Amino acid sequence: MTPAADTTVSKVDLAYDLIRRRILDGAYTPGYRLVLGTLAKALGVSTVPVREAVRRLEAEGLVEVVRNVGATVRGLDPVEYRWTVETLAVVEGAATGMAAARLPATALAEARRLNDAMRDGLADLDPLRHTRLNQQFHRALTDPCPNPHLLDLVERGWTRVAALRSSVFSFVPDRAAESVREHDALLDLIARGAPAAEIDAAARAHREATLHAVLHSQAATASKGPA
């Protein structure tokens, strides 16, 4: 490969990484128009690597290219998101229920600390930070699960959700406060030694509540149509 080609590839990667990151962190919201010339100027490159980066993002399902309109950021695929989160709700709930009796006091205290950190960030919500803390919270509650196959399914579910969108809280910021309150209730169940089935049901309902909030938000946005 020639040096010129190497330079081109690096510029494509640069454009791809920047646009993808801004889509995933919510800076570029669904429907945001990706103007090649503007992006190229901001990056200090020609439109050629930017166009190639957009093609890669289109192949990943993050960008939609419409003739005579251009490239725009795609929203969540509601069908794929629904199946993914419904499955995650089942396996994560089961893992949380099975882990509860084995959860050490230190892990329960860490989960409370993480939830308090999420609560402290509600006034000036950073969706990505909230999502990171949220995943750490749920990992603390599921890690003691004795079934490695179930834990593997939970991890795969988290990975699939992240691939669809790194933070749903950029779509439904109001859901963050509700989520923290549900965490409190889940922690109280575990602390008082509630039956595994009750903890399982609470953890599953918690995950499904986020799903319903996102789907409702998507449906409301779609019903409004283009501005």
Backbone torsions as a table, in degrees:
resi	resn	phi	psi	omega
1	MET	NA	135.3	-177.1
2	THR	-76.1	159.3	176.8
3	PRO	-57.7	-36.7	179.4
4	ALA	-62.8	-40.0	179.7
5	ALA	-66.8	-38.8	178.2
6	ASP	-59.7	-41.8	179.9
7	THR	-63.5	-41.8	-179.8
8	THR	-62.2	-45.9	-179.9
9	VAL	-60.3	-42.7	-178.3
10	SER	-65.0	-35.3	178.6
11	LYS	-70.1	-37.1	176.1
12	VAL	-62.8	-45.5	179.0
13	ASP	-61.9	-40.2	179.0
14	LEU	-61.5	-47.8	179.9
15	ALA	-65.1	-42.8	-179.6
16	TYR	-60.9	-48.9	-177.9
17	ASP	-62.5	-42.2	-178.3
18	LEU	-66.4	-49.2	-177.7
19	ILE	-65.9	-43.1	-179.7
20	ARG	-61.3	-43.7	-179.7
21	ARG	-62.7	-40.6	-179.2
22	ARG	-70.6	-29.7	174.7
23	ILE	-69.3	-47.0	-175.0
24	LEU	-70.0	-30.3	-179.9
25	ASP	-90.8	3.1	174.1
26	GLY	89.2	0.6	178.0
27	ALA	-65.5	-38.9	173.5
28	TYR	-103.2	104.6	-175.0
29	THR	-83.2	163.9	177.5
30	PRO	-53.0	131.4	-178.7
31	GLY	93.5	-11.6	179.6
32	TYR	-62.4	131.1	-177.3
33	ARG	-86.9	126.2	179.3
34	LEU	-92.6	98.3	-178.9
35	VAL	-85.5	114.9	-172.7
36	LEU	-58.6	-44.4	-178.2
37	GLY	-63.3	-40.3	179.7
38	THR	-65.8	-44.8	179.5
39	LEU	-65.0	-41.0	-179.9
40	ALA	-62.2	-42.3	179.4
41	LYS	-64.2	-41.6	-179.8
42	ALA	-64.2	-32.9	-177.9
43	LEU	-89.7	-13.6	-178.3
44	GLY	74.6	32.7	179.4
45	VAL	-130.0	176.2	174.7
46	SER	-80.3	174.4	179.5
47	THR	-75.4	-13.5	-176.1
48	VAL	-62.1	-53.8	178.6
49	PRO	-66.0	-31.1	177.9
50	VAL	-66.0	-42.4	178.8
51	ARG	-61.5	-41.2	179.1
52	GLU	-66.8	-38.7	178.0
53	ALA	-62.6	-41.5	178.9
54	VAL	-63.9	-37.4	177.7
55	ARG	-62.9	-40.7	178.3
56	ARG	-64.7	-40.1	179.5
57	LEU	-69.3	-32.2	175.4
58	GLU	-65.3	-41.2	179.2
59	ALA	-64.1	-29.1	178.4
60	GLU	-82.4	-8.9	179.8
61	GLY	87.0	9.5	-179.5
62	LEU	-90.1	-21.2	-176.7
63	VAL	-128.9	145.5	176.5
64	GLU	-119.0	129.6	179.1
65	VAL	-109.9	119.4	-178.4
66	VAL	-115.7	133.1	-179.0
67	ARG	-60.5	137.4	-179.8
68	ASN	67.6	3.7	176.6
69	VAL	-117.9	-46.0	-179.1
70	GLY	109.6	-161.2	-176.2
71	ALA	-96.7	133.3	176.2
72	THR	-133.3	157.7	178.7
73	VAL	-75.6	129.1	178.7
74	ARG	-79.3	151.3	172.7
75	GLY	-83.8	-178.4	175.1
76	LEU	-63.0	142.5	169.8
77	ASP	-78.7	106.5	-172.7
78	PRO	-62.0	-32.2	-179.1
79	VAL	-69.9	-50.4	-179.7
80	GLU	-62.8	-42.1	179.9
81	TYR	-63.3	-41.8	-179.4
82	ARG	-61.1	-49.5	-177.6
83	TRP	-63.4	-39.9	-178.2
84	THR	-64.6	-47.9	-175.6
85	VAL	-75.1	-33.9	176.0
86	GLU	-61.1	-41.1	178.3
87	THR	-67.0	-44.6	178.8
88	LEU	-60.8	-39.6	179.8
89	ALA	-58.3	-40.9	-178.8
90	VAL	-66.9	-51.8	-174.4
91	VAL	-73.8	-36.5	178.8
92	GLU	-68.4	-39.6	177.0
93	GLY	-60.8	-46.0	180.0
94	ALA	-62.4	-43.3	-179.5
95	ALA	-65.1	-39.2	178.9
96	THR	-65.5	-42.4	178.4
97	GLY	-63.6	-43.0	-179.8
98	MET	-69.6	-30.4	-176.6
99	ALA	-80.3	-24.1	-169.4
100	ALA	-53.9	-46.0	-177.0
101	ALA	-68.2	-20.0	-178.6
102	ARG	-100.9	-0.1	-174.8
103	LEU	-71.9	118.2	178.6
104	PRO	-70.3	156.5	-179.1
105	ALA	-58.4	-33.9	-179.8
106	THR	-65.3	-37.6	179.5
107	ALA	-70.3	-38.5	177.2
108	LEU	-63.8	-41.3	178.3
109	ALA	-65.0	-38.5	178.3
110	GLU	-65.9	-39.8	177.6
111	ALA	-62.7	-40.4	177.5
112	ARG	-65.1	-39.7	178.9
113	ARG	-62.5	-43.7	179.5
114	LEU	-63.6	-40.9	179.5
115	ASN	-67.6	-36.6	176.3
116	ASP	-64.5	-36.8	177.9
117	ALA	-65.5	-38.6	175.9
118	MET	-64.8	-41.2	179.3
119	ARG	-62.0	-42.2	-178.7
120	ASP	-64.6	-24.9	-177.9
121	GLY	-92.5	2.3	-175.1
122	LEU	-67.1	-34.9	-175.6
123	ALA	-64.0	-34.4	179.2
124	ASP	-130.1	71.9	-168.0
125	LEU	-63.8	126.4	169.9
126	ASP	-107.9	102.8	-173.9
127	PRO	-55.2	-40.2	-179.0
128	LEU	-67.9	-43.0	177.8
129	ARG	-62.4	-43.7	-179.3
130	HIS	-61.7	-40.6	179.8
131	THR	-65.5	-41.4	178.5
132	ARG	-62.4	-45.1	178.8
133	LEU	-64.7	-38.1	-179.8
134	ASN	-62.8	-43.2	179.6
135	GLN	-67.9	-39.1	176.7
136	GLN	-61.9	-39.0	178.3
137	PHE	-59.7	-50.4	-176.8
138	HIS	-70.5	-31.7	176.9
139	ARG	-66.4	-37.7	178.3
140	ALA	-60.9	-34.6	-177.8
141	LEU	-83.1	-23.2	-177.8
142	THR	-99.8	-21.5	-175.0
143	ASP	-53.8	-37.6	-179.1
144	PRO	-75.3	-0.2	179.8
145	CYS	-57.4	128.2	-175.3
146	PRO	-78.3	-6.6	-176.8
147	ASN	-98.0	104.5	-176.5
148	PRO	-66.3	-30.4	179.2
149	HIS	-67.4	-38.7	178.2
150	LEU	-66.4	-42.2	178.1
151	LEU	-62.9	-36.0	177.5
152	ASP	-63.9	-41.1	177.9
153	LEU	-65.3	-37.7	177.5
154	VAL	-63.0	-46.3	-178.5
155	GLU	-62.5	-40.4	178.2
156	ARG	-64.9	-37.6	178.7
157	GLY	-63.9	-44.2	177.8
158	TRP	-60.3	-41.9	-179.1
159	THR	-63.9	-42.0	-179.9
160	ARG	-66.2	-40.5	177.8
161	VAL	-62.4	-43.2	-180.0
162	ALA	-64.0	-34.1	178.8
163	ALA	-67.7	-32.4	179.6
164	LEU	-74.4	-40.3	178.6
165	ARG	-170.9	128.1	-174.0
166	SER	-67.2	-28.6	179.8
167	SER	-144.6	114.5	175.7
168	VAL	-75.2	-16.4	-177.9
169	PHE	-70.6	-12.9	172.5
170	SER	-75.5	-22.9	176.5
171	PHE	-85.1	-42.3	-175.3
172	VAL	-129.2	71.9	-177.6
173	PRO	-58.7	-31.2	179.6
174	ASP	-65.4	-22.2	-179.1
175	ARG	-67.8	-23.3	-176.9
176	ALA	-59.9	-45.3	-178.9
177	ALA	-66.9	-40.7	178.2
178	GLU	-63.1	-39.7	-179.6
179	SER	-61.9	-42.5	179.2
180	VAL	-62.1	-42.0	178.8
181	ARG	-64.5	-38.6	178.3
182	GLU	-67.7	-34.9	174.8
183	HIS	-60.4	-43.5	178.5
184	ASP	-56.4	-46.4	-178.1
185	ALA	-64.9	-39.4	179.5
186	LEU	-65.4	-42.7	178.2
187	LEU	-63.8	-37.6	178.4
188	ASP	-64.7	-39.0	177.0
189	LEU	-60.6	-46.0	-179.0
190	ILE	-65.0	-42.6	-176.7
191	ALA	-63.6	-33.8	-178.9
192	ARG	-91.2	5.0	176.0
193	GLY	72.8	37.4	178.3
194	ALA	-61.5	155.6	178.3
195	PRO	-57.7	149.1	-178.8
196	ALA	-56.8	-39.0	-178.6
197	ALA	-63.2	-35.8	179.5
198	GLU	-70.4	-39.8	178.2
199	ILE	-67.8	-42.2	175.9
200	ASP	-55.4	-49.4	-177.6
201	ALA	-63.7	-39.4	-179.4
202	ALA	-67.7	-42.5	179.4
203	ALA	-65.9	-38.9	178.9
204	ARG	-67.6	-43.9	179.5
205	ALA	-63.2	-35.7	178.6
206	HIS	-61.7	-47.8	-179.8
207	ARG	-65.9	-40.4	-179.2
208	GLU	-67.7	-29.4	178.5
209	ALA	-64.3	-38.0	176.6
210	THR	-66.2	-42.9	177.3
211	LEU	-55.9	-49.2	-177.5
212	HIS	-64.3	-36.4	178.6
213	ALA	-64.5	-42.6	-179.6
214	VAL	-67.3	-45.8	-179.3
215	LEU	-64.1	-37.6	177.6
216	HIS	-64.6	-41.4	178.9
217	SER	-64.0	-42.6	179.2
218	GLN	-63.7	-42.0	-179.1
219	ALA	-66.1	-39.5	179.5
220	ALA	-64.9	-40.3	179.2
221	THR	-65.7	-43.2	-179.6
222	ALA	-64.5	-36.4	-177.7
223	SER	-67.8	-24.4	179.6
224	LYS	-75.2	-26.3	-179.5
225	GLY	72.2	-177.0	-178.8
226	PRO	-67.0	146.0	-179.7
227	ALA	-70.7	NA	NA
